[in-house]
Amino acid sequence: MIQRISISELTSSTDKIEKFDLLMKNGRIAIIPTDTVYGFAASLARPDACENIFKIKGRSHQKPLILFVSDFSDLEKLGFLLDDETSRLIKKYWPGPLTAVLKKPDNRFFSEFPYTTIGVRMPAHKHLLRLLQGVDSYLLTTSANRSGADLIQTPDELAEEFSTEADLLVEDGRLGDLSPSTVADFTQSPPKILRIGPITCL
């Protein structure tokens, strides 16, 4: 049965954040709030958990999960190589609803990630950013709904829909009627918008 906790309570102590981090390292699946929609989350280091998200959603493997970071400096820590213009554009919209598709670095962080590119985002959600800053695990995410189904914006509906499939529901009440993030491919110049969301042009 899915466990439930509010994001304010989860981020109220280092101990609670460490327990969340351990959950992720153990291959569990969480549902977390963002600045757009609720999303599934699993550790980048646990491909088995990421595979479970694909199964729960019924999601095509042609649509990779999105990496969340808590600060722009995480890109350098993870080995992403960005030119000045790419850095400028990403910083303009971060934190916020922009997913930047970047070339995957060739290092240990992504040794289990089977794609050549990866979407990266820094959500504009202060409690979520605090959570991301406090954990060792980098999280891969996607919206918490079945593929092709409507978005689910309330904790009660999420708990009912995924009661036996997700391990933890991190609650932040009903989220606004927002669309998922804008996705833009920064591996080409100029970057190309692949999915229009709250940001309609770069």
N, C-alpha and C positions, 0 to 999 in steps of 0.2 A: 504494500500500500504506500502511495506517495506521501512523503512528509512535507509539511508546510511551515514556512517561516517568513516573516516580513523582511524586506531588505534592510530596513533601518535597524531591526534587531540583529540581523546577521552581521552587519558592519559595526555594531556597537562595541565589540571587543575583539582583541587579537585572537583570543582562544576560539571564538566562533568562526572567524575567518580561517584559522588553521584547520579546523575540523572540516570546513567546506573544501579547502585545498586537498586534504587527505581523501575526501570523497571523490574528488576529480581524479586524483592519482590512482585510486583504486578502480577506475574505469566506470564510474557511475555517470548517470545522465541527470542534469539539472535543467529546470526551466527558469529562465531569468528575465527580469524586465529590462528594457532598453529605453532609449529616447524615442523609439518608433513603435515597435511591437514586442510582445513576449517572444523569447527564442529558446530553442534547445541549446544546451552547451555541453561539450565534452572536452577532455584534455587532448591537446595536440599530440601528446606522447602516448595516447591510448587509441591506436587505430581500431581496436575492437569496439570501443565505445562509440567512436565516430561511425563505424559501420552500423551499429544499432540505431543511430539516428536516421540513417538512410532507410532502414527497414521500417521504423516507426512511421516516418513520413510517407513512405512509398516514393521516395525521391530518386530521380535518375542520377547515376554516378557521373553523368556529364555536367552536373551542376555541383561543383565543390562547395564545401562549407567555408564560412568566412572566419578569419582570424581576428579576435579582438585584442587591442592593445590599450594601455592606460596613458601613454604619453608618446609624443612623436619620437622621442629618443629611443623608444623600443625598436624602431625600425633599424637603427644602426646596431643595436645590441644583437638583433636577430640576423644581421648580415645583409640587409637590403642595400643595394647601391642605387642611389637616386641622383639625377642631375639637378641643377639649381632650379630649373623651371618646374619640374615635377614636385620638388620639395615645396616650392612657393605655393603651388596650386593646392596641394594637400593641406598645408598649414592654413590656407585661407578658409577651408571648410571643416577643419577638425578643431575641437570635437564637434561632431555633427553627423547628419545622415548621408555621408559619402563613403561608399566602399570603393577603395582604390585597388584595382587589379594590377599586381606587380609580378615581375619575374621572381620565381622561387629561388631563394639563396641555396647554394649547395653546401650545406653544413649539417651538423648533428641534430639541430632543432627540427629539421624537415626530412630526416632520413626515412621516416615512415609515411610521408605525405606523397601520394603517387601522381601528382600533377606538376606541370612545368610552370604554372602561374598560380597565384593565390590572392584572393580578395582580402584586404585588410581594412579594419575600421576602428575608430576611436569614438565611442558613443558619448553624446552629451547628456550624461546621467550621473550626477555627482556621487550617489551611493554606489552605483555600479563601478565607476572609476575607482572609488576607494577599495572596493572588493578586488578588482583586478590588480591594483597596486599592492595589495596585501598577500597575494598568492604567488607561489612559484610556478604554478601551472599556467601555460598559455592556453586559452580556450578557443575552440572552433565552434561556430554557431550557425544557426539558421532559424527562420521563423517557426514558432511552435504551432504548427497546424499540419493536417494531412495535405499532401501535394494536390493542388487543384481545388482545395476546399477554402472556405472563407477563413479569414484571420480570426483568432480567438483573443479577445481583449480583457476578459475578466478571470480572476483566479479560480472562482468556483467552477466555471465552465472548463477551464484547463484541468483542474483536479478531477473532474468527472470524466473528461475525454481520455486522459492519459494516466488514470489512477494506478494501473498495473504496469505501465511501460516506462515512466520516468521515476527517478528515485527521490528527487527533491524539487519542490515548487517554491521559488523565492518570489514573494508577493510584493506588489506595489500598487494595489488597487486596480481599478479600471484604467487602462491607458487610453489616451485620446484616439480619436478615429484617424490615425495616421497611416500612411503607406510605408512599406519597407524602404530601406535606404536606396538612394540612387547608386547604381553601379557603373563605374567608368574604367575603361581599359587604358592604363597608363604605360603599357608596353609599346604603344605606338604614339607618334607625335603628329598632330595634336591628339590628346586623349579622346577616345570615342565613348560616348555614353551607351551602355548596353541595356540598362534598365532605368527608365525615368521614375524618380521618386520625388521627395520634397525638393530636391535640387534639379532644376530643369535644364540648366546650361552651365558650362564651366568658363 
